[in-house]
């Protein structure tokens, strides 16, 4: 009996399928091709591309078809871990970079072609650039919207060299954050995740949508920033470390370009090994905070006509670096408050203390502190509260204990609208003359969140 050819082909196909089904996918590696060094040279750079966009004064600037600008750059992002998607971050140098930019490409698994550290060339003719509040983006102009460069056109615009360089992360502190460093591979030293983040995953909590945001704190300044992780990343379900240490990541801004964020390529760039955390030792008084109490001290700033009036009432308003910027009287919609901001101060660091007059605790008990804050143009929480019983004009000679207060978090591209309460902080373990201070530590350029302070109140029995 003859076997039909159709049956033979099906049988052969099944044999081949079974053969390959026994092979682990992990046994396959990304093929390595010999790359002929392209005959191309750069005649421009990332900073010049940004300047061209700025000079044009357009939402989206498109380079003409006959433009000859070619930039050389190094890839500092990788989508291998799933934390980047169709966006490639490049910077101008592999070491000591000065400028970075985001490139939108319609290419999945671009790490197989444009790997971390790969030197590339980009022909700008026909491509477009936009500035999204300091985050510059290269892409394709589609109906006056910046979109991904189509996959079939990528090779026309982006040329891969045969060179992969070691990327040396740029050491930086949170007070140094500014728009010039967006799109650069940075390193933060001696940081840790905020205490209330411990026990969470990078982006695997039920409330994480699209991205998980976890707060990082720099140990020396207590300034915080956000580590953002995609819910599609391979390491989203890993627990964040409880230790402190160093981290390397891409500095950029969030989807809405409202705040600075860090984005990891993978977890190998998180080097948290020091078990000795740097959590602040908050003053911990065990007094009652829920009973009705009388006002011992209250300042709503309504009678302040100029900033100097506050000092005449016994408040100390001092710039620790002898600069000009201090807390200033502000008014909005008929309400007075005290405002502090590093924006346009040209001071970095900007450290300013606002210290209350002496408040007598000898004739009361169960004292509590409460005040209101409102944050605007928020790019990091840089306001803290402190208490002292031995302050006398000199901030540095006094003994200060930090208070565990809530500070407002506001929008990063506009003024905030709502005040939030600090919560009720017990001061019942203190006696004699007590001084409360609000310390602002920011910088320009850097993190310069604006704060309004109001309704400063001490209650007690």
BAKOLTOR-648298 format. One record per residue (C-alpha): residue in three letters; y, x, z. Coordinates in Angstrom, 3 decimals. Example, Ala and Ser with C-alpha at 12.3 -4.5 7.8 and 13.67 -1.06 7.14 Angstrom:
<recs>
{rec "ALA",{-4.500,12.300,7.800}},
{rec "SER",{-1.060,13.670,7.140}},
</recs>
This chain:
<recs>
{rec "UNK",{0.000,0.000,0.000}},
{rec "UNK",{3.403,1.309,-0.913}},
{rec "UNK",{6.155,1.538,1.678}},
{rec "UNK",{9.372,-0.062,0.516}},
{rec "UNK",{12.281,2.343,0.153}},
{rec "UNK",{14.444,0.120,2.329}},
{rec "UNK",{12.012,0.443,5.247}},
{rec "UNK",{11.839,4.182,4.696}},
{rec "UNK",{15.595,4.566,4.828}},
{rec "UNK",{15.840,2.452,7.971}},
{rec "UNK",{13.120,4.483,9.658}},
{rec "UNK",{14.781,7.727,8.749}},
{rec "UNK",{18.087,6.467,10.040}},
{rec "UNK",{16.499,5.487,13.366}},
{rec "UNK",{14.941,8.937,13.700}},
{rec "UNK",{18.286,10.609,13.115}},
{rec "UNK",{19.998,8.260,15.560}},
{rec "UNK",{17.381,8.976,18.250}},
{rec "UNK",{17.733,12.671,17.661}},
{rec "UNK",{21.468,12.662,18.242}},
{rec "UNK",{21.240,10.245,21.151}},
{rec "UNK",{19.421,12.932,23.099}},
{rec "UNK",{22.286,15.362,22.746}},
{rec "UNK",{24.925,15.350,25.498}},
{rec "UNK",{28.476,14.901,24.197}},
{rec "UNK",{29.583,17.600,26.578}},
{rec "UNK",{27.595,20.080,24.488}},
{rec "UNK",{30.159,19.706,21.736}},
{rec "UNK",{33.298,21.735,21.933}},
{rec "UNK",{36.555,21.440,20.119}},
{rec "UNK",{36.051,23.568,17.008}},
{rec "UNK",{38.053,26.759,16.883}},
{rec "UNK",{39.657,27.452,13.564}},
{rec "UNK",{41.186,30.670,12.423}},
{rec "UNK",{44.885,30.000,12.048}},
{rec "UNK",{46.836,31.790,9.395}},
{rec "UNK",{50.253,32.576,10.783}},
{rec "UNK",{52.688,30.283,8.985}},
{rec "UNK",{55.384,31.784,6.798}},
{rec "UNK",{58.225,30.130,8.645}},
{rec "UNK",{61.062,31.288,10.843}},
{rec "UNK",{63.312,29.465,13.251}},
{rec "UNK",{67.036,29.365,12.632}},
{rec "UNK",{68.010,26.995,15.435}},
{rec "UNK",{66.861,26.025,18.921}},
{rec "UNK",{66.465,23.018,21.220}},
{rec "UNK",{69.907,23.362,22.754}},
{rec "UNK",{71.535,23.347,19.295}},
{rec "UNK",{69.595,20.207,18.372}},
{rec "UNK",{70.891,18.488,21.496}},
{rec "UNK",{74.431,19.601,20.699}},
{rec "UNK",{74.171,18.183,17.190}},
{rec "UNK",{73.159,14.844,18.664}},
{rec "UNK",{76.041,14.909,21.130}},
{rec "UNK",{78.596,15.844,18.475}},
{rec "UNK",{77.475,12.979,16.249}},
{rec "UNK",{78.311,10.504,19.009}},
{rec "UNK",{75.571,8.151,17.804}},
{rec "UNK",{72.794,6.427,19.733}},
{rec "UNK",{70.307,7.991,17.334}},
{rec "UNK",{71.232,10.984,15.217}},
{rec "UNK",{69.100,11.603,12.123}},
{rec "UNK",{69.070,14.987,10.440}},
{rec "UNK",{69.649,14.747,6.705}},
{rec "UNK",{66.767,15.223,4.295}},
{rec "UNK",{68.216,18.514,3.041}},
{rec "UNK",{68.895,19.934,6.519}},
{rec "UNK",{67.373,23.386,6.959}},
{rec "UNK",{67.238,23.500,10.781}},
{rec "UNK",{63.946,24.816,12.180}},
{rec "UNK",{63.327,25.242,15.893}},
{rec "UNK",{60.699,27.326,17.649}},
{rec "UNK",{59.237,26.028,20.907}},
{rec "UNK",{56.237,26.060,23.238}},
{rec "UNK",{54.099,23.098,24.241}},
{rec "UNK",{54.138,22.512,28.014}},
{rec "UNK",{52.396,19.136,28.234}},
{rec "UNK",{48.777,18.217,27.659}},
{rec "UNK",{47.174,14.816,27.130}},
{rec "UNK",{43.707,16.176,27.910}},
{rec "UNK",{43.817,14.644,31.399}},
{rec "UNK",{45.230,11.335,30.165}},
{rec "UNK",{48.554,11.753,31.956}},
{rec "UNK",{50.578,12.041,28.742}},
{rec "UNK",{50.252,9.627,25.833}},
{rec "UNK",{51.750,10.240,22.407}},
{rec "UNK",{54.561,12.274,23.902}},
{rec "UNK",{54.596,16.043,23.747}},
{rec "UNK",{57.017,18.067,25.877}},
{rec "UNK",{58.232,21.377,24.501}},
{rec "UNK",{60.576,24.085,25.810}},
{rec "UNK",{62.418,26.918,24.095}},
{rec "UNK",{60.706,29.886,25.794}},
{rec "UNK",{57.389,30.507,27.483}},
{rec "UNK",{59.207,32.282,30.325}},
{rec "UNK",{62.682,31.681,31.767}},
{rec "UNK",{63.254,28.587,29.596}},
{rec "UNK",{66.733,27.155,29.212}},
{rec "UNK",{66.090,23.843,27.458}},
{rec "UNK",{63.310,21.340,26.831}},
{rec "UNK",{62.831,18.157,24.849}},
{rec "UNK",{60.312,15.350,24.331}},
{rec "UNK",{58.610,14.816,20.959}},
{rec "UNK",{57.021,11.456,20.099}},
{rec "UNK",{53.915,11.821,17.928}},
{rec "UNK",{51.330,9.268,16.839}},
{rec "UNK",{48.432,11.512,17.727}},
{rec "UNK",{45.832,11.016,20.418}},
{rec "UNK",{44.175,14.060,21.968}},
{rec "UNK",{46.964,16.215,20.611}},
{rec "UNK",{45.827,18.953,23.010}},
{rec "UNK",{43.119,19.851,20.462}},
{rec "UNK",{45.830,20.854,18.013}},
{rec "UNK",{48.945,21.467,20.075}},
{rec "UNK",{47.461,22.917,23.221}},
{rec "UNK",{49.354,23.998,26.348}},
{rec "UNK",{51.285,27.171,25.557}},
{rec "UNK",{50.984,26.805,21.780}},
{rec "UNK",{54.002,28.045,19.848}},
{rec "UNK",{55.126,25.557,17.241}},
{rec "UNK",{57.902,25.135,14.700}},
{rec "UNK",{59.647,21.850,14.022}},
{rec "UNK",{61.494,21.143,10.772}},
{rec "UNK",{64.288,18.784,11.740}},
{rec "UNK",{65.106,17.404,8.265}},
{rec "UNK",{64.411,13.652,8.396}},
{rec "UNK",{63.739,13.577,12.134}},
{rec "UNK",{65.950,11.857,14.701}},
{rec "UNK",{67.204,12.715,18.181}},
{rec "UNK",{68.404,10.432,20.957}},
{rec "UNK",{69.790,11.114,24.414}},
{rec "UNK",{68.438,8.744,27.052}},
{rec "UNK",{70.650,9.590,30.054}},
{rec "UNK",{69.852,13.289,29.913}},
{rec "UNK",{66.319,12.962,28.522}},
{rec "UNK",{66.483,14.015,24.872}},
{rec "UNK",{63.791,12.736,22.514}},
{rec "UNK",{62.782,13.764,18.990}},
{rec "UNK",{61.123,11.072,16.920}},
{rec "UNK",{61.183,8.984,13.770}},
{rec "UNK",{63.942,6.484,13.131}},
{rec "UNK",{62.457,3.069,12.448}},
{rec "UNK",{65.009,0.266,12.108}},
{rec "UNK",{67.423,2.163,14.339}},
{rec "UNK",{64.839,2.694,17.073}},
{rec "UNK",{63.318,6.044,17.999}},
{rec "UNK",{59.567,5.831,17.342}},
{rec "UNK",{56.561,8.148,17.132}},
{rec "UNK",{56.267,10.470,14.155}},
{rec "UNK",{53.477,8.845,12.067}},
{rec "UNK",{50.237,10.786,12.115}},
{rec "UNK",{50.188,11.292,8.352}},
{rec "UNK",{53.631,12.951,8.545}},
{rec "UNK",{53.090,15.189,11.572}},
{rec "UNK",{52.071,18.227,9.508}},
{rec "UNK",{55.185,17.814,7.368}},
{rec "UNK",{57.405,18.256,10.418}},
{rec "UNK",{55.432,20.244,13.003}},
{rec "UNK",{53.911,23.602,12.118}},
{rec "UNK",{51.423,25.203,14.500}},
{rec "UNK",{51.496,28.961,14.862}},
{rec "UNK",{48.510,31.112,15.715}},
{rec "UNK",{50.048,32.072,19.055}},
{rec "UNK",{49.302,30.608,22.459}},
{rec "UNK",{51.452,32.112,25.196}},
{rec "UNK",{51.063,32.056,28.952}},
{rec "UNK",{53.605,29.552,30.282}},
{rec "UNK",{55.416,30.896,33.344}},
{rec "UNK",{56.717,27.992,35.409}},
{rec "UNK",{60.377,28.104,36.369}},
{rec "UNK",{60.889,28.296,40.170}},
{rec "UNK",{63.284,25.605,41.276}},
{rec "UNK",{64.249,23.597,44.363}},
{rec "UNK",{64.966,19.903,44.636}},
{rec "UNK",{68.639,20.588,45.213}},
{rec "UNK",{68.693,22.321,41.811}},
{rec "UNK",{67.496,19.284,39.842}},
{rec "UNK",{69.846,18.527,36.952}},
{rec "UNK",{69.671,17.233,33.403}},
{rec "UNK",{69.603,20.754,31.945}},
{rec "UNK",{66.086,21.235,33.353}},
{rec "UNK",{64.622,18.007,31.981}},
{rec "UNK",{61.681,18.873,29.747}},
{rec "UNK",{60.947,22.196,31.455}},
{rec "UNK",{57.760,23.328,33.188}},
{rec "UNK",{58.837,23.980,36.774}},
{rec "UNK",{57.373,25.116,40.079}},
{rec "UNK",{58.286,23.711,43.487}},
{rec "UNK",{57.368,25.860,46.472}},
{rec "UNK",{56.505,24.671,49.971}},
{rec "UNK",{56.359,20.935,49.403}},
{rec "UNK",{54.098,18.185,50.677}},
{rec "UNK",{53.509,14.507,50.173}},
{rec "UNK",{55.409,12.299,52.575}},
{rec "UNK",{53.409,11.351,55.631}},
{rec "UNK",{53.060,7.678,54.683}},
{rec "UNK",{51.521,8.667,51.332}},
{rec "UNK",{48.516,10.364,52.943}},
{rec "UNK",{45.296,8.480,52.268}},
{rec "UNK",{46.498,7.137,48.923}},
{rec "UNK",{45.239,8.082,45.481}},
{rec "UNK",{47.441,9.514,42.767}},
{rec "UNK",{47.564,6.221,40.868}},
{rec "UNK",{44.530,4.183,41.859}},
{rec "UNK",{46.002,1.704,44.335}},
{rec "UNK",{45.830,-2.020,43.551}},
{rec "UNK",{49.615,-2.209,43.305}},
{rec "UNK",{49.926,0.667,40.804}},
{rec "UNK",{50.904,-0.677,37.393}},
{rec "UNK",{51.104,1.764,34.488}},
{rec "UNK",{52.118,4.598,36.845}},
{rec "UNK",{51.611,5.516,40.472}},
{rec "UNK",{54.635,7.024,42.192}},
{rec "UNK",{54.130,9.244,45.236}},
{rec "UNK",{56.924,10.861,47.240}},
{rec "UNK",{57.040,14.646,47.558}},
{rec "UNK",{59.209,16.310,50.210}},
{rec "UNK",{60.544,19.869,50.211}},
{rec "UNK",{59.906,21.361,53.622}},
{rec "UNK",{63.136,23.299,54.131}},
{rec "UNK",{65.692,20.742,52.914}},
{rec "UNK",{63.744,17.500,53.558}},
{rec "UNK",{64.886,16.291,50.116}},
{rec "UNK",{62.353,14.150,48.273}},
{rec "UNK",{61.323,13.498,44.680}},
{rec "UNK",{58.684,11.462,42.838}},
{rec "UNK",{55.357,12.590,41.379}},
{rec "UNK",{54.446,10.056,38.698}},
{rec "UNK",{50.837,9.683,37.524}},
{rec "UNK",{49.541,7.392,34.793}},
{rec "UNK",{46.965,4.776,35.760}},
{rec "UNK",{45.083,5.967,32.651}},
{rec "UNK",{44.814,9.559,33.868}},
{rec "UNK",{41.430,11.093,34.611}},
{rec "UNK",{42.488,11.929,38.165}},
{rec "UNK",{44.165,8.657,39.140}},
{rec "UNK",{41.486,7.926,41.769}},
{rec "UNK",{41.661,11.337,43.438}},
{rec "UNK",{43.163,11.337,46.907}},
{rec "UNK",{46.450,13.157,47.238}},
{rec "UNK",{46.194,16.228,49.486}},
{rec "UNK",{47.422,16.122,53.077}},
{rec "UNK",{48.258,19.837,53.065}},
{rec "UNK",{51.467,21.537,51.909}},
{rec "UNK",{51.933,24.146,49.202}},
{rec "UNK",{53.191,24.690,45.651}},
{rec "UNK",{53.107,22.474,42.586}},
{rec "UNK",{53.703,23.070,38.868}},
{rec "UNK",{54.658,20.155,36.647}},
{rec "UNK",{56.898,18.931,33.862}},
{rec "UNK",{60.305,17.788,35.095}},
{rec "UNK",{61.452,14.664,33.281}},
{rec "UNK",{62.806,11.189,33.956}},
{rec "UNK",{60.978,7.910,34.351}},
{rec "UNK",{60.511,5.317,31.590}},
{rec "UNK",{63.968,3.858,32.203}},
{rec "UNK",{65.567,7.320,32.606}},
{rec "UNK",{66.793,6.242,36.017}},
{rec "UNK",{65.360,8.983,38.217}},
{rec "UNK",{63.850,12.441,38.090}},
{rec "UNK",{60.064,12.579,38.193}},
{rec "UNK",{57.361,15.229,38.027}},
{rec "UNK",{54.358,14.771,35.728}},
{rec "UNK",{51.165,16.816,36.035}},
{rec "UNK",{48.966,18.041,33.215}},
{rec "UNK",{45.985,18.250,35.588}},
{rec "UNK",{45.213,18.823,39.250}},
{rec "UNK",{44.739,22.582,38.877}},
{rec "UNK",{48.531,22.926,39.135}},
{rec "UNK",{48.557,21.414,42.641}},
{rec "UNK",{48.044,24.261,45.109}},
{rec "UNK",{48.233,22.581,48.514}},
{rec "UNK",{46.178,24.673,50.942}},
{rec "UNK",{48.360,25.106,54.047}},
{rec "UNK",{47.067,22.797,56.796}},
{rec "UNK",{50.251,23.216,58.846}},
{rec "UNK",{52.370,20.317,57.622}},
{rec "UNK",{56.136,20.329,57.972}},
{rec "UNK",{56.595,16.745,59.134}},
{rec "UNK",{59.830,16.309,61.087}},
{rec "UNK",{59.502,15.790,64.818}},
{rec "UNK",{61.342,12.526,65.241}},
{rec "UNK",{62.801,11.556,68.577}},
{rec "UNK",{60.308,9.133,70.085}},
{rec "UNK",{61.727,6.906,72.816}},
{rec "UNK",{59.471,4.122,74.065}},
{rec "UNK",{62.186,1.633,74.925}},
{rec "UNK",{62.252,-2.063,74.100}},
{rec "UNK",{63.955,-2.919,70.799}},
{rec "UNK",{63.358,-6.650,70.500}},
{rec "UNK",{65.262,-8.102,73.460}},
{rec "UNK",{68.774,-9.426,72.932}},
{rec "UNK",{71.299,-6.741,73.836}},
{rec "UNK",{75.013,-6.228,74.186}},
{rec "UNK",{77.150,-4.050,71.947}},
{rec "UNK",{77.950,-0.685,73.518}},
{rec "UNK",{79.555,0.855,70.449}},
{rec "UNK",{80.437,-0.666,67.084}},
{rec "UNK",{82.243,0.595,63.998}},
{rec "UNK",{82.496,-1.464,60.813}},
{rec "UNK",{85.299,0.701,59.365}},
{rec "UNK",{87.459,-2.360,58.624}},
{rec "UNK",{90.476,-0.839,60.375}},
{rec "UNK",{90.212,2.417,58.466}},
{rec "UNK",{93.091,2.670,55.998}},
{rec "UNK",{92.521,6.301,55.065}},
{rec "UNK",{89.785,8.816,55.800}},
{rec "UNK",{91.872,10.640,58.383}},
{rec "UNK",{91.972,7.464,60.524}},
{rec "UNK",{88.263,7.945,61.214}},
{rec "UNK",{88.808,11.415,62.641}},
{rec "UNK",{91.574,10.108,64.887}},
{rec "UNK",{89.003,7.704,66.361}},
{rec "UNK",{86.874,10.660,67.473}},
{rec "UNK",{84.523,10.996,64.510}},
{rec "UNK",{83.723,14.471,63.167}},
{rec "UNK",{83.620,14.748,59.370}},
{rec "UNK",{82.741,18.300,58.380}},
{rec "UNK",{81.667,20.092,55.204}},
{rec "UNK",{79.283,22.826,56.347}},
{rec "UNK",{80.155,25.131,53.442}},
{rec "UNK",{83.925,24.725,53.785}},
{rec "UNK",{84.191,22.704,50.593}},
{rec "UNK",{86.514,19.779,49.957}},
{rec "UNK",{83.971,16.955,49.670}},
{rec "UNK",{83.475,14.810,52.809}},
{rec "UNK",{82.730,11.227,53.792}},
{rec "UNK",{85.557,9.080,52.447}},
{rec "UNK",{86.829,5.582,53.097}},
{rec "UNK",{85.708,3.207,50.356}},
{rec "UNK",{86.265,-0.477,49.768}},
{rec "UNK",{84.555,-3.081,47.626}},
{rec "UNK",{85.049,-6.832,47.533}},
{rec "UNK",{87.184,-6.703,50.671}},
{rec "UNK",{84.686,-4.713,52.706}},
{rec "UNK",{85.411,-1.198,54.001}},
{rec "UNK",{82.747,1.472,54.429}},
{rec "UNK",{82.318,5.241,54.431}},
{rec "UNK",{81.084,6.830,51.199}},
{rec "UNK",{79.561,10.222,50.421}},
{rec "UNK",{78.438,11.615,47.054}},
{rec "UNK",{77.868,14.996,45.447}},
{rec "UNK",{78.719,13.629,42.011}},
{rec "UNK",{81.537,15.626,40.387}},
{rec "UNK",{81.999,17.622,43.600}},
{rec "UNK",{81.064,20.899,41.888}},
{rec "UNK",{79.502,21.916,45.209}},
{rec "UNK",{75.885,23.010,45.420}},
{rec "UNK",{74.626,22.723,48.036}},
{rec "UNK",{76.825,20.006,49.452}},
{rec "UNK",{76.085,19.546,53.154}},
{rec "UNK",{78.336,17.167,55.067}},
{rec "UNK",{77.896,15.816,58.606}},
{rec "UNK",{79.515,12.652,59.927}},
{rec "UNK",{79.224,12.656,63.732}},
{rec "UNK",{80.117,9.710,65.957}},
{rec "UNK",{82.378,9.996,68.992}},
{rec "UNK",{80.655,10.536,72.327}},
{rec "UNK",{78.895,7.334,73.400}},
{rec "UNK",{78.259,6.955,77.144}},
{rec "UNK",{74.668,5.955,77.957}},
{rec "UNK",{75.014,6.203,81.773}},
{rec "UNK",{75.932,2.551,82.294}},
{rec "UNK",{73.225,0.972,80.113}},
{rec "UNK",{69.515,1.042,79.350}},
{rec "UNK",{67.175,0.299,76.456}},
{rec "UNK",{69.782,1.501,73.980}},
{rec "UNK",{69.067,1.136,70.274}},
{rec "UNK",{70.798,2.367,67.124}},
{rec "UNK",{71.225,0.422,63.911}},
{rec "UNK",{73.376,0.918,60.822}},
{rec "UNK",{73.410,-0.121,57.162}},
{rec "UNK",{73.214,2.011,54.015}},
{rec "UNK",{73.561,1.263,50.313}},
{rec "UNK",{72.448,3.783,47.675}},
{rec "UNK",{73.907,4.085,44.173}},
{rec "UNK",{73.080,6.395,41.265}},
{rec "UNK",{70.007,7.306,43.263}},
{rec "UNK",{68.076,10.399,42.203}},
{rec "UNK",{66.579,11.342,45.577}},
{rec "UNK",{66.835,10.459,49.259}},
{rec "UNK",{69.167,13.032,50.801}},
{rec "UNK",{70.635,11.234,53.825}},
{rec "UNK",{69.153,11.707,57.309}},
{rec "UNK",{70.137,10.665,60.852}},
{rec "UNK",{70.243,12.903,63.928}},
{rec "UNK",{71.096,12.689,67.625}},
{rec "UNK",{72.476,15.229,70.109}},
{rec "UNK",{73.518,15.241,73.766}},
{rec "UNK",{75.213,18.652,73.740}},
{rec "UNK",{77.411,18.520,70.633}},
{rec "UNK",{80.895,19.975,71.026}},
{rec "UNK",{82.692,20.503,67.701}},
{rec "UNK",{80.197,23.071,66.359}},
{rec "UNK",{77.280,21.488,64.451}},
{rec "UNK",{75.177,24.644,64.400}},
{rec "UNK",{75.412,25.338,68.138}},
{rec "UNK",{74.281,21.839,69.140}},
{rec "UNK",{70.673,20.720,69.635}},
{rec "UNK",{69.745,17.988,67.159}},
{rec "UNK",{66.705,15.719,66.967}},
{rec "UNK",{65.972,13.747,63.830}},
{rec "UNK",{65.740,9.947,63.963}},
{rec "UNK",{63.132,7.948,62.062}},
{rec "UNK",{65.463,5.645,60.135}},
{rec "UNK",{65.186,3.717,56.882}},
{rec "UNK",{67.591,4.839,54.176}},
{rec "UNK",{68.459,2.704,51.161}},
{rec "UNK",{66.865,3.449,47.784}},
{rec "UNK",{69.036,2.214,44.948}},
{rec "UNK",{69.371,2.228,41.156}},
{rec "UNK",{69.885,5.601,39.491}},
{rec "UNK",{72.231,4.585,36.684}},
{rec "UNK",{74.603,2.165,38.390}},
{rec "UNK",{76.024,1.103,41.729}},
{rec "UNK",{73.758,-0.544,44.272}},
{rec "UNK",{74.410,-4.124,45.330}},
{rec "UNK",{72.653,-4.571,48.653}},
{rec "UNK",{72.785,-2.862,52.027}},
{rec "UNK",{69.589,-2.294,53.978}},
{rec "UNK",{69.243,-1.846,57.721}},
{rec "UNK",{68.137,1.431,59.246}},
{rec "UNK",{65.864,-0.568,61.516}},
{rec "UNK",{66.181,-0.585,65.296}},
{rec "UNK",{65.727,2.924,66.652}},
{rec "UNK",{65.172,3.268,70.373}},
{rec "UNK",{67.393,5.779,72.163}},
{rec "UNK",{66.341,4.675,75.654}},
{rec "UNK",{65.181,8.149,76.711}},
{rec "UNK",{68.682,9.574,76.402}},
{rec "UNK",{71.478,9.640,78.952}},
{rec "UNK",{75.018,10.916,79.353}},
{rec "UNK",{77.142,11.518,76.278}},
{rec "UNK",{75.247,10.841,73.057}},
{rec "UNK",{76.334,11.743,69.525}},
{rec "UNK",{74.805,10.237,66.361}},
{rec "UNK",{75.141,12.134,63.070}},
{rec "UNK",{74.511,11.288,59.424}},
{rec "UNK",{73.692,14.422,57.443}},
{rec "UNK",{74.102,14.479,53.663}},
{rec "UNK",{72.461,17.338,51.753}},
{rec "UNK",{72.754,17.254,47.970}},
{rec "UNK",{74.418,19.167,45.183}},
{rec "UNK",{76.319,19.069,41.902}},
{rec "UNK",{74.563,19.816,39.655}},
{rec "UNK",{71.497,18.554,41.450}},
{rec "UNK",{70.582,15.497,43.472}},
{rec "UNK",{73.807,13.656,44.161}},
{rec "UNK",{72.913,10.149,45.322}},
{rec "UNK",{75.931,8.111,46.466}},
{rec "UNK",{75.684,6.398,49.868}},
{rec "UNK",{77.849,3.748,51.511}},
{rec "UNK",{77.606,3.545,55.322}},
{rec "UNK",{78.532,0.408,57.267}},
{rec "UNK",{78.022,-1.516,60.518}},
{rec "UNK",{77.297,1.454,62.772}},
{rec "UNK",{76.139,-0.046,66.070}},
{rec "UNK",{74.691,0.938,69.473}},
{rec "UNK",{73.173,-1.902,71.532}},
{rec "UNK",{71.884,-1.851,75.094}},
{rec "UNK",{71.486,-3.735,78.352}},
</recs>
